[in-house]
Amino acid sequence: MGYYKESETSSAEHTGSARGNSASRSDLFPKLVAIQRILGAKNFVVMRAIASGLPNKRKLSCEIENWGINASDQSLRLVQSMGERLLDHMERSLLPLIWKSENGTGFAEIPDVPALMVRVANEDLSYSGLALPVRLGMIGNGYVVFCGGNLLLDNEMVLEQHIKCTEIMVDLLALDERRVTPAESLSEREVACLQLAGDGRISEEIAVKLGLSVHTVNAYLGSATIKLDSVNRIQAIAKAIRMGYIH
């Protein structure tokens, strides 16, 4: 397993308790390394649930990691081994998932762990893991996973780091939304249609309000949905609000 070198993480000792807006993914990296150290892990992986190409089917995609050597292979192996179980678990619960290495090592036995964490079997991965689910609805869902080492599973500590990981995921997804380029920026008509749709107006009402045909209104709403990389009109409205296009 290609663990991240200690010398490369020395500058990321302190995250701070206050959350600030991250300008880039590189701003998130030291925060993740600091949490990794607190939990006694050797690596971290941030994974996002994305469409798999099949109806109603999702898959996990690696967004940020510090595997080091053979990073792609390491991420693929993790998804193949735990991906389905992680996705199924997130549909039912936000409790952390934990697993020991294939040799049965990786964290100390703590009597009250079963109450606040869910154990899963592991016969494939050479390292232990702590997977913290983050479910943000239309904004996006995913996991922050900490691997290897001798994981510290104190309930209060894990809860505190889980909250920090949720904030990191919010920042990561916000960064992705800001990638809309000027060529993809919404037009004045698209913004107007989205604003009225967000106010609860149906297409016919929007058409009357703006002096357009219903077909044209639907075309504007459809193009705005595509530009905002949304799966439907509701998600497009939510993204437009977060990005400041509408209120």
PyMOL commands that set and color helices and strands:
alter all, ss='L'
color gray80, all
select helices_A, chain A and resi 6-12+25-38+71-92+113-116+137-139+155-177+182-184+188-198+203-210+214-227+233-242
alter helices_A, ss='H'
color red, helices_A
select strands_A, chain A and resi 43-51+58-65+97-99+118-119+129-135+141-147
alter strands_A, ss='S'
color yellow, strands_A
deselect
rebuild
show_as cartoon
